[in-house]
Amino acid sequence: MLKWALIFAVIALIAGGLGFGGIAGAAAGVAKFLFFLFLIGFVIFLILGFLAARKVAGD
């Protein structure tokens, strides 16, 4: 998911540099959405990993 966010961010930069404002805005919006979705998933799995490690360690 982070890979796709980076791809859309690059598309937005290139489109913005070439003067395609509408396409750049749309690609930037998609990139932001995917990045925040990735960030939320990462935090959830990080918390679940810590909780699972505690159960395995027996704390």
Residue, then its C-alpha position, 0 to 999 in steps of 0.5 A: m500500500l505504501k508503494w502505491a501511495l509513493i507511485f501516486a505521489v510521483i504521478a502528482l509531482i510530474a503532472g503538477g510540473l507539467g501543468f495538469g492541475g486536476i490530475a495532480g490534485a486527484a493523484a495527490g488526494v489518492a496518495k494521501f488517502l493510501f498513506f494514511l490507510f497504511l499508517i493506521g494499519f501499521v499502528i494497529f499491527l504494531i500494537l497487536g504484535f506487542l500484545a502477542a509478544r507479551k503473551v508468548a513471553g508470559d509477562 
